[in-house]
Amino acid sequence: MIKDQMIGVIILVASVAGIIVSAWLAVAWAMVVLQITAFIAVAAVLGILAWIEWTMATTPPRAPLEPGVPPTR
């Protein structure tokens, strides 16, 4: 459990540092940071959609259910 807590603390510190760096960059180079952020957001959404569609396209169909005796309780 201690290892999980350390990973959580590391992720928390990295997230806060990322927020601070992002805020500083937004003040220093506002337009470039906004363009890069928008590109990453759109690319991430489209990448996830492409992955889902690839999975749907390459997954074989399920075997049909055979009629049989209904299960009893």
MARNU-344908 format. One line per field, with one value per atom (N, C-alpha, C): residue in three letters; atom name; x negated, y, z negated. Coordinates in Angstrom, 1 decimal. Layout:
N
kefi = [ala/...] $
torba = [CA/...] $
c1 = [X/...] $
c2 = [Y/...] $
c3 = [Z/...] $
END
This chain:
73
kefi = [met/met/met/ile/ile/ile/lys/lys/lys/asp/asp/asp/gln/gln/gln/met/met/met/ile/ile/ile/gly/gly/gly/val/val/val/ile/ile/ile/ile/ile/ile/leu/leu/leu/val/val/val/ala/ala/ala/ser/ser/ser/val/val/val/ala/ala/ala/gly/gly/gly/ile/ile/ile/ile/ile/ile/val/val/val/ser/ser/ser/ala/ala/ala/trp/trp/trp/leu/leu/leu/ala/ala/ala/val/val/val/ala/ala/ala/trp/trp/trp/ala/ala/ala/met/met/met/val/val/val/val/val/val/leu/leu/leu/gln/gln/gln/ile/ile/ile/thr/thr/thr/ala/ala/ala/phe/phe/phe/ile/ile/ile/ala/ala/ala/val/val/val/ala/ala/ala/ala/ala/ala/val/val/val/leu/leu/leu/gly/gly/gly/ile/ile/ile/leu/leu/leu/ala/ala/ala/trp/trp/trp/ile/ile/ile/glu/glu/glu/trp/trp/trp/thr/thr/thr/met/met/met/ala/ala/ala/thr/thr/thr/thr/thr/thr/pro/pro/pro/pro/pro/pro/arg/arg/arg/ala/ala/ala/pro/pro/pro/leu/leu/leu/glu/glu/glu/pro/pro/pro/gly/gly/gly/val/val/val/pro/pro/pro/pro/pro/pro/thr/thr/thr/arg/arg/arg] $
torba = [N/CA/C/N/CA/C/N/CA/C/N/CA/C/N/CA/C/N/CA/C/N/CA/C/N/CA/C/N/CA/C/N/CA/C/N/CA/C/N/CA/C/N/CA/C/N/CA/C/N/CA/C/N/CA/C/N/CA/C/N/CA/C/N/CA/C/N/CA/C/N/CA/C/N/CA/C/N/CA/C/N/CA/C/N/CA/C/N/CA/C/N/CA/C/N/CA/C/N/CA/C/N/CA/C/N/CA/C/N/CA/C/N/CA/C/N/CA/C/N/CA/C/N/CA/C/N/CA/C/N/CA/C/N/CA/C/N/CA/C/N/CA/C/N/CA/C/N/CA/C/N/CA/C/N/CA/C/N/CA/C/N/CA/C/N/CA/C/N/CA/C/N/CA/C/N/CA/C/N/CA/C/N/CA/C/N/CA/C/N/CA/C/N/CA/C/N/CA/C/N/CA/C/N/CA/C/N/CA/C/N/CA/C/N/CA/C/N/CA/C/N/CA/C/N/CA/C/N/CA/C/N/CA/C/N/CA/C/N/CA/C/N/CA/C/N/CA/C/N/CA/C/N/CA/C] $
c1 = [-0.8/0.0/-0.9/-2.0/-2.9/-3.4/-3.7/-4.1/-3.0/-1.8/-0.7/-0.5/-0.7/-0.6/-1.8/-3.0/-4.1/-3.8/-3.3/-2.9/-1.9/-0.9/0.1/-0.5/-1.4/-2.1/-2.9/-3.6/-4.4/-3.5/-2.4/-1.4/-0.8/-0.5/0.0/-1.0/-2.2/-3.3/-3.5/-3.5/-3.7/-2.6/-1.4/-0.2/-0.2/-0.6/-0.6/-1.8/-2.9/-4.0/-3.6/-2.8/-2.3/-1.4/-0.6/0.4/-0.4/-1.4/-2.2/-3.0/-3.6/-4.4/-3.4/-2.3/-1.3/-0.8/-0.6/-0.2/-1.3/-2.5/-3.6/-3.8/-3.7/-3.8/-2.6/-1.5/-0.3/-0.5/-1.2/-1.4/-2.6/-3.6/-4.8/-4.5/-3.9/-3.6/-2.2/-1.3/0.1/0.6/0.4/1.0/0.4/-0.9/-1.5/-1.1/-1.0/-0.5/0.9/1.8/3.2/3.3/2.5/2.5/2.0/0.9/0.4/1.4/2.0/3.0/4.2/4.7/5.9/5.5/4.3/3.9/3.8/3.2/3.1/4.4/5.3/6.7/7.4/7.4/8.1/7.4/6.1/5.4/5.7/5.8/6.1/7.5/8.4/9.8/9.9/9.3/9.4/8.6/7.5/6.7/7.4/8.2/9.0/10.1/10.7/11.8/11.2/10.1/9.4/9.1/8.6/8.3/9.6/10.7/11.9/12.4/12.4/12.9/12.0/10.7/9.8/10.1/10.4/10.7/12.0/13.0/14.3/14.1/13.3/13.1/12.3/11.4/10.6/11.0/12.0/12.5/13.5/13.3/14.2/15.6/16.6/17.9/18.1/19.0/19.3/20.0/19.8/20.4/21.9/22.7/24.2/24.6/25.6/26.1/26.9/26.7/27.4/28.7/29.8/31.0/30.9/31.4/31.3/32.3/32.1/33.0/32.7/33.7/33.5/33.0/32.1/31.5/32.6/32.5/33.5/32.9/33.8/33.4/33.1] $
c2 = [-1.2/0.0/1.3/1.2/2.4/2.7/1.7/2.0/2.7/2.3/3.0/4.4/4.6/6.0/6.9/6.3/7.1/7.4/6.5/6.8/7.9/7.8/8.9/10.2/10.3/11.6/12.1/11.2/11.6/12.2/11.5/12.0/13.3/13.5/14.8/15.9/15.7/16.7/17.0/16.0/16.3/17.0/16.8/17.5/18.9/19.2/20.6/21.3/20.7/21.3/21.6/20.6/20.8/22.0/22.2/23.3/24.6/24.7/25.9/26.2/25.2/25.4/25.8/25.2/25.6/27.0/27.4/28.8/29.8/29.5/30.3/30.4/29.3/29.3/30.1/30.0/30.7/32.2/32.6/34.1/34.5/33.7/34.0/33.9/32.8/32.6/32.1/33.0/32.7/32.0/32.6/32.0/30.7/30.5/29.2/28.1/28.5/27.5/27.0/28.0/27.7/26.8/27.1/26.3/24.9/24.8/23.4/22.6/23.3/22.6/22.2/23.0/22.6/21.5/21.5/20.4/19.1/19.1/17.9/17.4/18.3/17.8/17.2/17.8/17.2/15.9/15.9/14.7/13.5/13.8/12.8/12.2/13.1/12.6/11.8/12.3/11.5/10.2/10.2/9.0/7.9/8.4/7.4/6.9/7.7/7.2/6.3/6.6/5.7/4.3/4.3/3.1/2.2/2.9/2.2/1.6/2.4/1.9/0.8/0.8/-0.2/-1.5/-1.4/-2.6/-3.2/-2.3/-2.8/-3.5/-2.9/-3.5/-4.8/-5.0/-6.2/-7.3/-7.0/-8.0/-9.0/-10.3/-11.2/-11.2/-11.5/-11.5/-12.6/-12.5/-13.5/-14.7/-15.9/-17.1/-17.0/-17.4/-17.3/-18.2/-17.8/-18.6/-19.8/-21.0/-22.1/-22.3/-22.6/-22.8/-24.0/-24.0/-25.1/-25.0/-25.8/-25.8/-24.5/-23.8/-22.6/-23.0/-22.1/-22.5/-22.5/-23.4/-23.5/-22.8/-22.4/-21.7/-22.5] $
c3 = [0.0/0.0/0.0/-0.6/-0.7/0.7/1.5/2.9/3.7/3.5/4.2/3.8/2.5/2.0/2.5/2.6/3.2/4.7/5.4/6.8/6.9/6.0/5.9/5.6/4.7/4.3/5.5/6.2/7.4/8.5/8.7/9.7/9.3/8.0/7.5/7.7/7.3/7.5/9.0/9.8/11.2/11.8/11.4/11.9/11.5/10.2/9.8/10.5/10.7/11.4/12.9/13.5/14.9/15.0/14.0/14.0/13.9/13.0/12.9/14.1/14.7/16.0/17.1/17.2/18.2/18.0/16.8/16.6/16.9/16.6/17.0/18.5/19.2/20.6/21.3/20.7/21.2/21.1/20.1/20.0/20.9/21.0/21.8/23.3/23.8/25.2/25.4/25.2/25.1/26.4/27.5/28.8/29.1/29.0/29.3/28.4/27.1/26.1/26.4/26.7/27.0/28.3/29.3/30.5/30.3/29.5/29.2/28.4/27.4/26.5/27.3/28.2/29.0/29.9/30.5/31.4/30.7/29.5/28.7/28.3/27.9/27.5/28.7/29.8/31.0/31.4/31.4/31.8/30.9/29.6/28.6/28.8/29.0/29.2/30.5/31.6/32.8/32.8/32.0/31.9/31.1/30.1/29.3/30.2/31.0/31.9/32.9/33.5/34.4/33.8/32.6/31.9/31.7/31.2/31.0/32.3/33.4/34.7/35.2/35.0/35.4/34.7/33.4/32.6/33.1/33.4/33.9/35.3/36.1/37.4/37.4/36.5/36.5/35.5/34.7/33.8/34.6/34.5/35.2/34.5/35.3/34.8/33.8/32.9/31.9/32.6/32.0/32.5/32.1/33.1/32.8/31.7/30.9/29.9/30.4/29.9/30.4/29.6/30.3/29.5/28.6/27.5/26.6/25.5/24.5/23.3/22.5/22.2/21.4/20.0/19.4/18.1/17.0/16.1/15.0/13.8/12.9/11.7/10.6] $
END
